[in-house]
Amino acid sequence: MKDQGKNEKHGSDGKHTSHTSSNSHPSHPPTTPSPAPERILPPRGDYQTLLSYQKAEVVYDITHRFAHKYLGRGDRTVDQMIQSARSGKQNILEGSKAAQTSKETEIKLTNVGRASLEELLADYRDYLRVRDHAIWDKDSKEAQFARRLGRKTPHTFELYREFMETRPPEVIANIAICLIHQTNYLLDQQLKRLEQDFLKQGGLRERMTRARLASRNQVNNAKYGPPQNS
């Protein structure tokens, strides 16, 4: 019976030698592709796609109508509430725009927006408390309905227009409170992510330094070859 394991032949000295195919080639280690260079300026994000911004914009639209309709003319709270709502919205916007060049500024402005909405939240609570209106418990059916409404995307004022036109002010104030809570939760998550990104990647100056060093190493490798391990 023929041996089908190895293809062998006799050498000139009578010994068995293994036959190696002429198509065989010595193996070469695979080349590792060069990593993509780090971008100095990250891609610009669109603040309008941020759910936190969409909700903050709705909070502003509700507050502007609520303050002018249900607060007395000359009441300083009108301007204060509208300004707090505007500050919440605008600082999220400006923070997103600043993201390309300064992660620190993005974090700072986003946090300012978060603080402004917290101030507005206190104003709505004050409105209900001093008028002896109830603040909805978070597990009440009314609050649960408002939370479900707040999960719809894209989030626009049109979701709330009917309530603004048909419900009493204490209901509108409670809806605004639920929406502000949702917005603040999203901003808290956003701030955590921004802080983690900053710790991992640094700011613009760090990215520029890394990019310069990577470019210098690339030039040196092209001239002299990669450094040899000793």
C-alpha positions in Angstrom: 0.0 0.0 0.0 1.3 3.5 -0.9 2.0 5.9 1.9 -0.3 8.9 1.4 1.1 10.9 4.3 4.3 12.4 2.8 5.4 12.6 -0.8 8.9 11.1 -0.4 11.8 10.4 -2.8 15.2 8.8 -2.5 18.2 11.2 -2.4 21.5 10.4 -4.0 22.8 9.0 -0.7 19.9 6.5 -0.6 18.1 8.2 2.3 14.5 9.3 2.2 14.1 13.0 1.7 10.9 14.9 1.9 9.6 16.6 -1.3 8.8 20.3 -0.9 6.4 21.8 -3.5 8.0 24.4 -5.7 4.9 26.6 -5.0 5.7 27.0 -1.3 6.9 30.3 -0.1 8.4 31.3 3.2 5.8 32.8 5.4 6.0 36.6 6.1 4.5 38.2 9.2 1.4 40.2 8.2 1.9 43.9 8.0 0.0 45.9 10.5 -1.8 48.9 8.9 -0.8 52.2 10.4 -3.5 53.5 12.7 -5.6 56.4 11.4 -4.2 59.7 12.5 -6.1 61.3 15.4 -8.2 64.3 14.3 -7.3 67.5 16.0 -10.8 68.9 15.6 -13.5 66.3 16.2 -16.5 66.1 13.8 -19.0 69.0 14.5 -22.2 67.7 16.1 -25.6 69.0 15.3 -27.1 70.4 18.5 -30.6 70.1 17.0 -30.3 66.3 17.1 -29.6 66.3 20.8 -32.7 65.1 22.7 -31.7 67.3 25.6 -31.7 70.4 23.4 -35.1 69.4 21.8 -36.6 69.1 25.3 -35.0 72.3 26.5 -36.5 74.1 23.5 -40.0 72.8 24.3 -39.5 73.9 28.0 -38.7 77.4 26.7 -41.8 77.4 24.4 -44.1 76.3 27.2 -42.6 78.7 29.7 -42.8 81.7 27.4 -46.5 81.1 26.9 -47.2 80.1 30.5 -45.5 83.2 32.1 -47.2 85.7 29.8 -50.6 84.0 30.2 -50.7 83.1 33.9 -48.4 85.5 35.7 -49.4 89.1 36.4 -48.1 91.9 34.3 -45.2 93.6 36.0 -44.3 90.4 38.0 -40.6 90.0 37.8 -41.0 86.3 37.8 -42.2 86.5 34.2 -38.8 87.7 33.0 -36.9 85.4 35.4 -38.7 82.3 34.3 -38.3 83.1 30.6 -34.7 84.0 31.0 -34.0 80.7 32.9 -35.7 78.7 30.2 -33.8 80.5 27.5 -30.5 80.1 29.3 -31.1 76.4 29.5 -31.7 76.1 25.8 -29.0 78.5 24.6 -26.2 77.1 26.8 -26.8 73.6 25.5 -26.6 75.0 22.0 -23.5 77.0 22.6 -21.8 74.1 24.4 -22.4 71.9 21.4 -20.9 74.5 19.1 -17.9 74.9 21.3 -17.2 71.1 21.3 -14.8 71.3 18.3 -12.3 73.5 19.9 -12.8 73.3 23.7 -14.2 70.3 25.5 -13.8 72.3 28.8 -16.1 75.0 27.4 -18.6 72.5 26.3 -18.7 71.0 29.7 -19.0 74.4 31.4 -21.8 75.7 29.2 -23.8 72.4 29.4 -23.5 72.7 33.2 -24.7 76.3 33.1 -27.7 75.2 31.0 -28.4 72.4 33.6 -28.3 74.9 36.5 -30.6 77.3 34.7 -33.2 74.6 34.2 -32.9 73.7 37.9 -33.7 77.3 38.8 -36.7 77.2 36.5 -37.9 74.0 38.1 -37.9 75.8 41.5 -40.0 78.6 40.0 -42.7 76.2 38.8 -42.7 74.5 42.1 -43.1 77.9 43.8 -46.0 78.8 41.5 -47.9 75.6 42.6 -47.0 75.8 46.3 -48.0 79.4 47.0 -51.3 78.8 45.2 -52.0 75.6 47.2 -51.9 73.4 44.0 -50.6 69.9 44.3 -47.3 68.8 42.7 -47.8 65.5 41.0 -46.2 62.5 42.7 -43.8 60.9 40.3 -45.8 57.6 40.4 -49.2 59.3 39.8 -51.1 58.5 36.6 -50.8 62.1 35.5 -47.0 62.1 35.9 -46.7 58.8 34.1 -48.7 60.1 31.2 -46.5 63.2 31.0 -43.3 61.0 31.1 -44.7 58.9 28.2 -45.4 62.0 26.3 -41.9 63.2 26.9 -40.4 60.0 25.4 -41.7 60.8 21.9 -39.2 61.7 19.3 -38.6 64.1 17.6 -39.7 66.2 20.5 -41.5 69.4 19.6 -43.9 71.9 21.1 -46.7 70.5 19.0 -46.9 67.5 21.3 -48.0 69.9 24.1 -50.0 72.5 22.2 -53.4 71.0 22.9 -52.6 70.9 26.7 -51.4 74.5 26.7 -54.7 75.6 25.1 -57.2 73.4 27.1 -55.7 72.6 30.5 -55.6 74.8 33.6 -52.3 76.4 34.7 -51.6 74.0 37.5 -51.7 71.1 35.0 -49.4 72.9 32.6 -47.0 73.7 35.4 -46.9 70.1 36.4 -46.3 69.0 32.8 -43.4 71.5 32.6 -42.0 70.1 35.9 -42.0 66.5 34.4 -40.4 67.7 31.2 -37.7 69.6 33.1 -36.9 66.5 35.1 -36.4 64.5 31.9 -34.2 67.2 30.4 -32.1 67.4 33.5 -31.6 63.7 33.6 -30.4 63.7 30.0 -28.0 66.6 30.7 -26.6 64.7 33.7 -25.9 61.7 31.5 -24.4 64.0 28.8 -22.1 65.7 31.3 -20.8 62.3 32.6 -20.0 61.3 29.0 -18.3 64.6 28.3 -16.2 64.3 31.4 -15.2 60.8 30.6 -14.2 61.8 27.0 -12.1 64.7 28.4 -10.3 62.4 30.8 -9.5 59.9 28.0 -8.7 62.3 25.1 -7.8 65.6 26.8 -8.6 69.0 25.2 -7.5 70.6 22.0 -3.9 71.3 23.2 -3.4 67.7 24.1 -4.7 66.5 20.7 -2.5 69.0 18.9 0.6 67.7 20.8 -0.2 64.1 20.1 -0.8 65.0 16.4 2.6 66.8 16.1 4.4 63.8 17.8 2.7 61.3 15.5 3.6 63.4 12.4 7.2 63.7 13.5 7.4 59.9 14.1 5.9 59.2 10.7 8.6 61.4 9.0 11.4 59.8 11.0 10.1 56.3 10.2 10.0 57.2 6.5 13.6 58.4 6.6 15.3 55.9 8.9 12.8 53.1 9.3 11.0 52.1 12.5 13.1 52.0 15.7 14.8 48.7 16.3 14.1 46.9 19.6 17.3 46.4 21.5 
